[in-house]
Amino acid sequence: MSDAQTGEVDPKLLEMLVCPQTRGPLVYDREKGELVSKGARLAYPIRDGVPIMLPEEARPLADDELAKL
């Protein structure tokens, strides 16, 4: 089964991606299927293996969520 079918993101792509707001690094949360920007306090969704890097599509993170990363 391919990465796109399982919802996984290509690891090489993850290395290149940065937060569109802060230009900082992202943390891949495999369990939730999101890319997390600690600096922006946002979680960007991954849909069908494609990261959606639009701030308006991201969800804000609570303090307790950031502490777990």
Secondary structure as UniProt FT lines:
FT   HELIX           3..6
FT   HELIX           11..16
FT   TURN            20..22
FT   STRAND          27..29
FT   TURN            30..33
FT   STRAND          34..37
FT   TURN            38..41
FT   STRAND          42..47
FT   TURN            48..49
FT   STRAND          50..51
FT   HELIX           55..57
FT   STRAND          59..60
FT   HELIX           63..67
//
